[in-house]
Amino acid sequence: MEQSKRIDHRLMKGEISFEFMKRVRDILKTKIDSKYLFKSIKTYACSVLVYSFRIVKWNRTDVDNLQLKIRTLHTKFNNLHPKSSVERTTLPKHEGGRRLAGVDNLLDQQIEYSRDYFHRKSVDSHLHRVICQIDYSIPPKLSEGHVTSYRQNNNNKLPSCKEKPKILPGLIMGPKTLRGLLKECRQ
């Protein structure tokens, strides 16, 4: 990340996205097992993004584009089926997902961590207290009480009962859970 008095956010997002996708592509070329593949993406590739989340302004479209590029690469390297469920990629394993680290979740986590850090330090440090009062521009937005979340709750990703129940492709559900889902939707 280049240092200067002003940050060209568009340029930095482009460079960071390129490096992130290069690392994901390098990991996918290794053809390792799915469990270790997702772990290595979380540790090696996502570290590039996590460092930048506190400095560079990311919006919802940028985050969604990165997530789309990740799924496209997984499909290209035969780790995801082309018609597999989009919702299923970032769900935890015990809920029938693939446990891929969602970029939106990482962004929100880093913003929450930095907000918590500054607010904890503002009790003891006058400098942190002043920064929390005047800062409204960079991603943590310390002066605001609540920050909009990019994160999508796992309940929103699962099929809702108000719609026709959507069975996620590749999701193996036991007979008890399938009956329970259908019973909830009828009520």
PyMOL commands that set and color helices and strands:
alter all, ss='L'
color gray80, all
select helices_A, chain A and resi 9-29+34-52+60-76+87-89+93-95+103-121+126-134+154-157+175-186
alter helices_A, ss='H'
color red, helices_A
deselect
rebuild
show_as cartoon
